[in-house]
Amino acid sequence: MSKVVEIVRPIVEPIIASRDDEFVEMEYVKEKDQNYLRIYVDRQPNGIDINEIANLSELISEKLDTLDPDPLPDPYVLEVSSPGVERPIKSEKDWQKAKDNYIHVVLYKKVEGKKAFDGFLKSYSDDEIELEIKIKTRKKTLTIPRKIIANIRFAIEF
């Protein structure tokens, strides 16, 4: 975690919580000579809309402008956004939400000849996940070690 995130996160989380929004993630990165403070938020049960994000962004920006000393002395762009419906599964809360829901998993090495699967997360532990996949018209449950998961995210079933 960057020093900026360590300082800023405890300041903005109460602002987010006061609106019954959910803090998802924060990152402070430099891309092409520009610094970005990215804050991802969500709202249950139906997500957060653009107007709510704009209002929250304004509240956070106003608060950050009052900090002394400034934890962000270099110019930066504040980006407040939703993580989207196909957001990565990272926190324990994400894992709980993902249980029995449709997800996409990319692996470091092949399992049954494939490195990517879509299916329903049936269970998870610190060591492995159980993913129910569909092969044509039949269902099959795969047990996948977590150590070979490269990427895991929520997905939309078509």
N, C-alpha and C positions, 0 to 999 in steps of 0.2 A: 504494500500500500504506500502511495507517495505521501510525502510530508504534507503537501497541500490538502490531500484527501483526509488525512488524519486530523488536521485542524478544522477544515470546513464541514466535514460530515456531521459532527455533533452540533453544529450551529444550524444546519439546514434541516436535519431530521425532525426537530420539533415543529418547524414550519409546515413540513409535509404532513406530519401526524395530526396537526391541529385542524387540518381540512379533511381528515379521515382518508387520506391518500396513503399509499404504501410505498415506502422507499424500497427500490429494487437494487440499484447499484450506482456507484459514482466512480468516475475516472478523470484523471488530469493527464492529458497527453499533448505531445507536440507533433504536429503534422505539417510538413512543408512550411517551416518557419512560423507557424501559428500555434499558440497554445489554446487548448480547449478544455473547459470544465464541463463534463457531461454528467447529467443527473437523470437517471431513469426512474420514473414513477408509474404507479398503476393505481387503479381504483376498482374495488370489488362491488358488485359482481360482474359488471358489464364493461369494465375498462374506463379509461379517462379520455375525454374528448379534447379537441384542439383549443377550445376556449378556456377550459379548466387548466390546461397546460400553460397557456399564455398568462393567465392570472397568477398561477403559481410561480412562473418564471419571473414575473414582475416583483412578487413578494421576496423571492430569493435574491434577486438582483439588488433590491433596495437594502436588504440586510447586509449583503456582502460589501456594498459601498460604504457602510458605516463602520466597518471593522478597522481597528487601529491597535497594533500595526496591521497593515494589509498583508494577509497571507498569500495574496496573488499580486506581487509587485510588478510583474511583467504584464503587458497587454494580453488579454485572453478573450475568447468567445464563450459565453455561457450558453449551453444547449440543454434544455429541459425537454424530455420526450418520454413517450411510452416505449417500453421495450418491444412492443408488438406482440401479436398473437403467436408468432413462432419464436418466442424468446428462448434463450438458453436456459437449461435447468442447472442451477448452481447451488442455491441455498436449500436448507432443509425444508423450508416452506414451499419452495418450488417442487421438491421431490414429493411432498405430501399432495400438492395440487396435481402433479403428473400421474399419481397412482390411479389406475383404471382409465387413464386418458390416452389419447393417440399421440405418439411421439415419433421422432426421427433420430436414429442413432448411427453415427459413423465410427468405424473401428480402425485401430492401427493395423490389425491383421485380420485375415479372413476367418469367418466362422461359417461353416457349411458352404464354402465357395464364394461368399459375399462379404463386402466390407461396409455395406450400408443396409439398414432395415427400417421399415415403418411398421408400427404396430402398437398394441396396447400394453402399457406398463402394468404388469400384474403384481409384481412385488419388487422390493429392492432392499439391499443391505449394504454394509460398508464394503463387502467383497464382490457382490454380483447383483445383476438384475434379471428378472424373468420378463420376457417380452413375448406377447402373443401375436404372432404374425399370421397372415393369410396367404396360402399358396393355392391359387385358383379358388376352389370352393371349400377347401378344408383349412382348419386352424391348427397351428402348431405352436408350442411354447418353447422358446429358446432360453437357455441360461447363459448369460454373457458376463464374463469377469469384468468388473469395473476398471481394472487396470489396463484393459485394452480398448476402452472407450475414448475416442479422440474428441468427439463432439456429441452432445445430446441436447435436444431442444423439443419444445412443443411443436406439433404439426397439425395440419388441417387434413382431415380424411376426405378423399374424393370418391 
